[in-house]
């Protein structure tokens, strides 16, 4: 649950105004992205050019037990609207990626 709490805090921060930059170990979300939900290592990751959703899942340790085996979403805006992501989609700086629980689907 600790990882989900941290991830939730990062999502709230990512959805806030750009004047607020969340920090984790001296880093900001400016050129990073966040992976939350059911991945092995949710948290803040360093973004690099041409990063794909598939690579981001791998960097987060892959899908965790109980995760949906195919779904992954970008969370957009303060209401955290879920936009389906394809594995070859590009991740941008400040993106928030989310893998739901199996059977959870988009909300």
C-alpha positions as CSV (number, residue, x, y, z in Angstrom):
1,X,0.0,0.0,0.0
2,X,2.9,2.3,0.6
3,X,3.7,2.4,-3.2
4,X,0.1,3.1,-4.0
5,X,0.1,6.0,-1.5
6,X,3.3,7.5,-3.0
7,X,1.9,7.0,-6.5
8,X,-1.4,8.7,-5.5
9,X,0.5,11.7,-4.2
10,X,2.5,11.9,-7.4
11,X,-0.7,11.8,-9.5
12,X,-2.3,14.6,-7.4
13,X,0.9,16.6,-7.9
14,X,1.1,15.9,-11.6
15,X,-2.5,17.0,-12.0
16,X,-1.8,20.3,-10.1
17,X,-0.7,23.5,-11.7
18,X,2.6,23.6,-13.4
19,X,3.9,26.1,-10.7
20,X,4.0,23.1,-8.3
21,X,6.8,20.7,-9.1
22,X,6.7,17.4,-7.0
23,X,10.1,16.2,-5.9
24,X,11.4,12.8,-5.2
25,X,15.0,12.5,-4.0
26,X,15.8,15.9,-5.4
27,X,14.2,15.4,-8.8
28,X,11.2,17.1,-10.3
29,X,8.5,15.8,-12.6
30,X,9.6,18.3,-15.3
31,X,11.4,15.7,-17.4
32,X,10.1,12.6,-15.7
33,X,7.0,10.5,-15.9
34,X,5.0,8.6,-13.3
35,X,3.8,5.0,-13.4
36,X,1.1,3.9,-11.0
37,X,-1.4,1.1,-10.5
38,X,-0.4,-2.5,-10.7
39,X,3.2,-2.5,-11.7
40,X,6.0,-4.0,-9.7
41,X,7.7,-0.7,-9.0
42,X,5.3,2.2,-9.1
43,X,6.8,5.7,-8.9
44,X,8.7,8.5,-10.7
45,X,10.9,7.5,-13.6
46,X,13.4,9.4,-15.8
47,X,11.9,10.2,-19.2
48,X,14.1,9.8,-22.3
49,X,13.3,10.6,-26.0
50,X,11.4,8.0,-28.0
51,X,10.3,6.1,-24.8
52,X,7.4,3.8,-25.6
53,X,4.7,2.6,-23.2
54,X,6.1,-1.0,-23.6
55,X,9.5,0.3,-22.4
56,X,7.9,2.2,-19.5
57,X,6.2,-0.9,-18.3
58,X,9.5,-2.8,-18.4
59,X,11.2,0.0,-16.5
60,X,8.5,-0.2,-13.8
61,X,9.3,-3.9,-13.4
62,X,6.4,-5.2,-15.5
63,X,2.8,-5.8,-14.5
64,X,2.2,-6.9,-10.9
65,X,0.1,-9.8,-9.8
66,X,-3.6,-9.1,-10.3
67,X,-3.0,-6.5,-13.0
68,X,-5.0,-6.4,-16.2
69,X,-2.9,-8.3,-18.7
70,X,-3.6,-5.9,-21.6
71,X,-4.9,-2.5,-20.3
72,X,-2.7,0.5,-19.8
73,X,-3.9,4.1,-19.6
74,X,-2.6,7.7,-19.7
75,X,-4.2,9.7,-16.9
76,X,-5.0,13.1,-18.2
77,X,-6.1,16.3,-16.3
78,X,-7.2,17.0,-12.8
79,X,-10.1,14.5,-13.1
80,X,-7.6,11.8,-14.1
81,X,-9.5,10.9,-17.3
82,X,-8.2,7.5,-18.5
83,X,-7.1,7.4,-22.1
84,X,-6.2,3.9,-23.4
85,X,-2.6,3.6,-24.4
86,X,-1.1,1.3,-27.0
87,X,2.3,-0.4,-26.3
88,X,4.0,1.5,-29.1
89,X,2.6,5.0,-28.0
90,X,5.3,7.5,-27.0
91,X,5.5,8.6,-23.4
92,X,6.0,12.3,-22.9
93,X,7.6,14.2,-20.0
94,X,5.1,14.6,-17.1
95,X,2.8,11.7,-18.4
96,X,1.1,9.6,-15.8
97,X,0.6,5.9,-16.8
98,X,-1.7,3.6,-15.0
99,X,-2.4,-0.2,-15.1
100,X,-5.6,-1.3,-13.5
101,X,-6.5,-4.4,-11.6
102,X,-7.8,-7.3,-13.8
103,X,-11.4,-6.7,-14.6
104,X,-11.1,-3.0,-13.5
105,X,-11.3,-1.5,-17.0
106,X,-11.6,2.2,-17.7
107,X,-13.6,4.3,-15.3
